[in-house]
């Protein structure tokens, strides 16, 4: 059963919300972050990508340099002491709504339990990399805060929808702005103890939560919490109330599954493994039916677009190629196991330099561009992984292949911060 906990959020003063809010740290490089934050001293990129404030004195500084983490903590504290960010007086939930492309998803901003992550109540579907975990651990420790919420989902509940819907109708949003990418962001405060208690009671009957996006931040939050728990045990005679300590919980936004939108995560490959175009098409034909296509957009699950030499093809697996297990039947697994691995020798797409990944937000035109430029030899347009497929993999305790899901729109960082003490 899932635990959700109100918290005293550190968040922008109303007039600064739009200028503070920034894309997640991991969707851009340092140069792009610098361009985005240029002319905006309040951008939360100065906390999440603090190296941009060090470029003048240390051009090309490594993003894992100690000075970057020190600057992140310094910038966060300056934003708080300067009144750009303020901490709420009482613990509450927040309601966060994002609108884009005619769709809206509305979630509860709350803290969840590190113990429920460790015992599997909060389920994952991705592996994490040690260096990226360490990066987030160092960032949390330098800031003494979780600065970016984990994107989570759960099987939709009518009772939650009714409570949230009624609250939204009866109250004005605290924040209401459109970010530069065209996404609408609205935030409501929910401090009412009775409604908080009702939501907590409902979620106690939710069997599990699913991490959608933010696995590295999630793992880092758990490790920092466990470390602080051990330190607290050593100092328990100093008045620590360990079970209720903030470090036992971490920041998340919980969206009902029927509002979450997954886009395709497409693939591009640098070469055809020494095969000519004709030989490659023959190799493809061993496992797939390949027919010319006007645009390459996969119409349904287990269909793929392939762009080669200025032409699109629609690929469909031949009989017997689709396994019955949740992992093997994923489209990303089928393409990898039937074609990219055996035909191209791309055995590990996570580390192989001959493959790259293109988020669905960029569209199929980006795939054509990268092939037509000569940078890549072929592109593969995927049909989006579904939430039900994600649930099936997570429920089975399995891990999806790299770059299986692209969630859109992305949560903004800086709107909600959870201090660890």
N, C-alpha and C positions, 0 to 999 in steps of 0.2 A: 504494500500500500504506500502511496506517495505522500510525502510531507512537503508542504509549501509554507513558507515562513515570511511574514512581513518584515521590513527592514527600514532603517532610517537612511534613505537614499541621499547621496551627494549628487546634486544635479544643477544644471544651469539656472541662474536667475532668468525669469521669463523672457526678458528682452535680449538675452544672449543665446537662447536655445538654438536658433538656426546657425549662428556663426560658430558655435561650439561643436555641434553635431558633425561627425566625420565618418567616412566609410571605414570598415574594419581594416585593421593594420595589415592583414595578409592578402588583400586584393590588389596591392600596388607595390611598386618598388620605391626606393628612397627618392629617386629623382622625381617620379610622379607625385609622391607625397609633398615634396618641396614646392612643386608647381601648384598643387591644390591649395596649399596653406599660404602661398605668397600673398602678402597684403592683409592677412587675417591673423592678428596676434592671438585670437581666442580659439583658433582651430584645435580640436582635440588631437590632431595629428602631432602636435607639439609634445604630447604625452605618449601617444601610442607609437610614433615614429620620431622620437626625440633627436635622432641623428641629424634631422634637417636643421636644427638650431646650432649644430656644431660644424657645419660645412665650411663656414667662413674662416674659422681658425684651424680646422682639421679636415681639409678636402679629402674625400675618399675614405673617411673613417669607417672602420668595420662596424657593422650594425650590432655586433656582439661585444664591442668594446665596453669596459666598465663605465666609461664616461657617458655612454648613451643611457644606461640605466639610471645613473646618478642624475642626469639631466631630466629624465622622465619624472622621477620623484620630485625634483626641484620645481619643474613646471607645474605639476599637479598642485603642490603646496601653494605656489604663487597664485594659481587660479582660485584657490579656496580663500586665501588671506586677502586677495584682491576683490572678493565679492562676485567674481564671475561664476563660481560654483558655490553652492550653499548646501548645508545638510539640514534635512527636515527635522523638526522637533520631535515628532513621534513616528513610530514604525507604522508602515502602511504597505499596501499593494499599489501598483501602478498599472494602468491599462495602456497598452501601446498598439496603435493601429497604423498599418502601412497600406497605402493605396497606389496601385500602378497598373496600367494597361486594362482599366475597367474592373480590376479585382481588388478586394480588400481583405486583409487578414488582421485579426485582432487578438492579442494575447495578453496574458497576465505576467507582469514583471514581479518576480518573487525570488526568494532564496530557497535553494533545495539542499538536501543533506549529502555530505560527502560519504556518509556511511551507506546511504542508499545507492550511491554510485558503486561503492566497493562490493555491496552484496547483490548487485545485478538488478535492483529495482529500477535504476536508471540504466538503460541499455545503450550500448554503442554498436556501431557497425563499421568503424574504420580503425586501422592501426595508427599508432602515433610514432613519430620519430623522436629519438632521444634528444637530439640537438634542439629541435623545436620546442620540446617540453621544457628543457633547461632555459631557453630564452624566455618563455612565459613565466616560469618560476622566478627568475631573476627580476622580471618586470613587476610581478605582483609584490615581491619582497621589497623592491626599491620604492614602490608607491604605497606600500601597506594597504593595498586595495585591489579588488578585481575591477578592472576598468571596462571590460567588454563582456556583455551577457552571452551566455550559451544559448543558442537557438535550439529549443526542444519542442517536441510535439507529443500529443497523446490522442487516443481515440476519442473523438468528439462526444461531448455529453450535453444533452439538452438542458439540464439543470444549470450548468455553467454558462451556456449561451444565454439563458434567460436572465440570470443575475447580472452578467456583464452588460447585456443589451439594455436592461432597465436602468442600470447606473449611468450608462452613456446618454440615454435619452433625458435623464433628469439632471445632468450636470454639464457644465461647459468645460471644454478641454483646457488644460494648463498650457499646452503647446499646440500649435497648429501652423505648420509651414510646409512648403514644398522645397525639397533639396534640388541642387543643380542638375541632378539626373532625372528630374521629373517625378520623383516619388513623393507622395504626400505622407507626412508624419503627424500624428495626433496623439497626445498623451493626456490621460485623465488621472487625477489623484484619487485613491480609494482608501481613506483613513477610517471609515466607519467600522467599529469593532464587531458589530453584529454581522455585517456582510463578510468581513474577513473571516470570522468564525464559521459562517456558512460555507464559504469556499474551501476552507481547510477541512471541514467535515466531509464535503463531497469528494475532495481529492484523496481522503483516507481510504476511499473505496476504489480508487484508480489503481489497477494492479501494477502498472509500470509507466515510466516516461521514456521517451526515445530521444537521444541526441540526434539532431538533424545536422547542425553545423557548429563547429567549435570544439572538436575532440581534443586538440592540444591544450586549449584554455581549460577544458574540463579536467584533464589529467593533471595539469599544473595546479589547479585549485585544490584538488584532493591531496596532492603531495605536500603543498604548503600547509594545508590544514592539519595533516597528520604530524608534520614536523612541529608545528606550534602546540599541538595537543601533547606531544611528548615533553616539550619544554614546560608546559603548564603543569603536567604531573609532577615534574621535579620541583616545581615551585608552588605546589598545592597549598602549602601552609601560609602562602602569601595572600590568600583571599581569592584565588581564582575560582570562578564558577564554570568549570570546564564544559559540562553538557550544553549550556546555553551560549557559549562563547561564539562570537561571530565567525571565527575561523573554521568552525564545524559546518559552515554553510557557504554556498556560493551562488553567484548571480546567474539568473536564467530568465528567458522569456518563453512562456508556454503557450503554444498555439494549437487549436484543435486541428486534427489531421485533414478535415474536409475543407480547410481554408488555405492549407500550405501548398505552394506551387513549386514543383521541381521542373527544371529545364534540362535539356540534353547536355551531356558533356562529350563533345565531339573529339575525334582523333585525327592527327595528321602524321604521316611518316616521311622520313627524309629520302628513302630510297626503296627500290623494289628488290633488294637483295641480289642484285646482278642480273635479274631477269628482264627480258625485253617486254614491251607492252603486250605482245601476243602471248608470250610465255606466262606473264602474270595473269592475264585473263583466263588462260587455260588452267592455271593453278587455282584461281578463284572458283572456276566452274566445277572443280572436283567436289567442293563442299556446298556451293551456293548456286541457285538459279540467278543469273544475271541478265537483266533486260535494260535497254536504254530507258532513261527517265528524263522528263523535261526539266525538273528542278532538283531532284535528289532528296526531297523531303520524305523521310520514312512515314508511311501512312498509319502504321500500327506497330504493336509490339512484335519482336522477332523479324523486323525489316530494317534494312540499312541502306543509306545512300553512299555511293562511292564515286568520287570525282577523280578522273584520270584523263590527262591530255585534253583538257577542255570539254570533257563530256561527263555527264552524270549517268550512273547506272543504279538501278534498284536491285538489291541483293536480298534473297530469301533463302534460309537454310533448307537443304534437302532433307528428305525423310530420315528420321533417326538421329539427327544432329542435336536435337534439343533434349538435354537430360531432364529428369523429373525432380531433381533436388532444387531447393531455393537458390543456392549459389550458382550452380551450373546453368540454370535456366535464365539467368540475367543476360540481357543483350550484350553487356560489356564482357561477360564471361564467354559467351558464344563466339564473339568476334576475336577475342584474345586466344581462346583455346583451339579454335578451328582454323584461324587464318594468320593472325599477327605472330603468334608463337611458332607454329610449325613451318609456315611458309617464309617468314621474314627473320626468324631467329630472335624476335623480341621477347625474350623469356621473362623478363621482369620489367613491366612498364613503369614501375616506380623509379627505377634507376637507369634504364636504358636511354641513351642520348639520341637514339634514332626516332623516338616518338615524342610528340608533344600533344597538349590537350587544349581545347578551345571551348570556353564556356558558351552555352547556348545563347546567352544574351547578345553575343556578337553576330549571330546569324550565319546563314550558309554562305553569304557573300565573303565573309572572312576566310572560309575554307577555300573558296575559289581563288581568292587573292593570294593566299600563301602557296598554292600549287602553281598558279599562272606565273608567279614571280620567279619560279625556279627554286625557291627556298625548300619546298617540299615536293615529293613525287606523287603522292596521292593523299586523299582525305576521305574520312568516313563520318557520315552524319548519322547520329544515333537517335533512336526513339527514347524519350525520357524514361528513366527508371521511375516506377510508381511508388507511392507510400506503402502500398500493400506489399510490394516486393521488399522494400526496406524493412518493414515490420517482420516479414517472414524470415529474413536473414538474421536480424537481431534476436528474434525469439528463439532461433535455432542456435544462438551463441556463436554465429559465424561472422566473418569479416568480409566486407565487400571488396572487390578489386579497387585499386586506386582510381580516383576521378570518376566515380560512378554517378554522383549526384551534383547538381548545381542548383542551389536554392536561390530564389529571387522573389521579391526584392531582399537586399541585404539589410540587416539591422544596422542602425547608426550607433557609433561609439560616442561616449561622452554625455549621453542623456541620463544614464543611470550608473552610479558608481557605488560599490559596496565596500566600505572600510572594514578592515579586519579587527580593529579594536578602537 
